[in-house]
Amino acid sequence: MRRVLTTVSVLDRKLVLDAQVALRPEPFGALAYHYGNRRLVFLKHPDVVRVVHALADHDSVADALRACDIPESRWPSFVGALESLLSSEVLGEPALAG
């Protein structure tokens, strides 16, 4: 039950690639390096990389997944990947304009 609540909240959130993260394309997807916390993270599928790039252009994760033509049957695996990227600080919420 908890997983469903997490999934809904991640799908409804606006996320962006952290400004301190560089993505390096690789045949399997990409390597993400965070210059702030010095973590190296593997993005293990080109579709995940495509969604990560699209996040900034959409109001929610769900909108980005739709825009990237990711079938809803694959969304749970994307939610898991995006949650992992959030915990690694590769992704975050956009800074509020002040």
Secondary structure in CASP SS format (residue, H / E / C, confidence):
PFRMAT SS
TARGET T0000
AUTHOR 0000-0000-0000
METHOD secondary structure of the structure
MODEL  1
M C 1.00
R H 1.00
R H 1.00
V H 1.00
L H 1.00
T H 1.00
T H 1.00
V H 1.00
S H 1.00
V H 1.00
L H 1.00
D H 1.00
R C 1.00
K C 1.00
L C 1.00
V E 1.00
L E 1.00
D C 1.00
A C 1.00
Q C 1.00
V E 1.00
A E 1.00
L E 1.00
R E 1.00
P E 1.00
E E 1.00
P C 1.00
F C 1.00
G E 1.00
A E 1.00
L E 1.00
A E 1.00
Y E 1.00
H E 1.00
Y C 1.00
G C 1.00
N C 1.00
R C 1.00
R C 1.00
L E 1.00
V E 1.00
F E 1.00
L E 1.00
K C 1.00
H C 1.00
P H 1.00
D H 1.00
V H 1.00
V H 1.00
R H 1.00
V H 1.00
V H 1.00
H H 1.00
A H 1.00
L H 1.00
A H 1.00
D H 1.00
H C 1.00
D C 1.00
S C 1.00
V H 1.00
A H 1.00
D H 1.00
A H 1.00
L H 1.00
R H 1.00
A H 1.00
C C 1.00
D C 1.00
I C 1.00
P C 1.00
E H 1.00
S H 1.00
R H 1.00
W H 1.00
P H 1.00
S H 1.00
F H 1.00
V H 1.00
G H 1.00
A H 1.00
L H 1.00
E H 1.00
S H 1.00
L H 1.00
L H 1.00
S H 1.00
S C 1.00
E C 1.00
V C 1.00
L E 1.00
G E 1.00
E C 1.00
P C 1.00
A C 1.00
L C 1.00
A C 1.00
G C 1.00
END
